[in-house]
Structures are given as structure tokens and as C-alpha cells.
Amino acid sequence: MAIGAKDKIDQLLVQKYAMEKVDNSSLTTLVDSNKMLETISDYASMQRNMLALNARLQNVCSAINAKSAIYVNRKRVSR
């Protein structure tokens, strides 16, 4: 995927907005960055724990299924 204006309209829009300045300083004060990083860390930790729990649950379920399975010997049919 190429970056940049591909046709005349895009080129004119790039020229028009190339020198525009945006003041986003009000956005930085809405959420404390340390609190945001702490929240992201908590979310990642919860996701990691859920994956580990899911893997353990799958192992336990497969062990239960293997123990409760009834295996039947079948005679082979010769051809």
C-alpha cells in the first residue's frame, strides 16, 4: 500500500492541510498516563490468566473424557 496522494483531489487536500496545526494539549490532561498504563497492564494480566485457565480446563476435560471413554476391540476385516 502506497502512502501519499494518488490523484489530483488528494494532492490538493494534502496541500491545503499540510500546514494546519492542531492543539491536542487538552487531550493529555483527560487521562493520567500512569493510570492508563496501569489499566493496560491489569487487562494484559487478566488476559494471560484467562488463557492459562482455559488451557488447564482443556487438559482436565480431555483427561476426564479419556478416563470415561469406553474402548471396544473390533476385529479387523481382511481384504
N, C-alpha and C positions, 0 to 999 in steps of 0.2 A: 504494500500500500504506500503510495507516494504521499509526501507531505508537501503542501503548498497549493496555490491556486491553479486550477486546471483550465478554467475558461475565463472569458473577459469579465463576466459578472463577479466571479470570485476575486479576480485581480483588483477590480475597483473596490470591492469591500475590504480587501486587505489594505489597500492604500488609504481608504477612509479611516479605518480603525487602528492603523499601525501606531499612531502617536497618542492614542487615548490612554489616559491614566485612570486607574481605579483605586479608590481608597477603601481597603478592606480592614482597616485597623479596628473597626467596631466589631468585627467577627472574632478577633483574637481574644476579646475580653468576655465573650459569652461563656466559654467553657475553659476551665483551668486545664492546661496541658498535662500536668501531673495526674489530675483526676481522670483525664481521658486515657492516659497510658495505663493507669491502674485498672480501669474498667476493661480495657482491651486485654490486659494480662489475665484478669479474672475470667473473661469469656474464653480465652485460649486454654486456660487451665481446666475449665469446666468441659470444654470440648474434648480435651485429651483424656479426662477422666471418663467421659461418656464412651469414648472409643475403646478404652481399656475394659470398661464394664461390659460393653457389647461383645468384645472378643471372649471374655470369661464366660459370659452367658451362653455364647455359641458352643464353647467347649463343653460346658456342663450339659447342655441339651443334647449334643451329639453323643456324649458318654451315656446318658440316660437312654437314648434311643438304641444305642448299641447293646446295652445290657438287657433291654426289654424286647429286643428283636428275637423272633423265632426262626431259627435256621432249619431248613429242610434239605436233606440229601436227596438229590434226584439222580436217577440212573441216566447215564449217557446213552444216547442213541447212536449206534454205529452206522455209518453210511458206506 
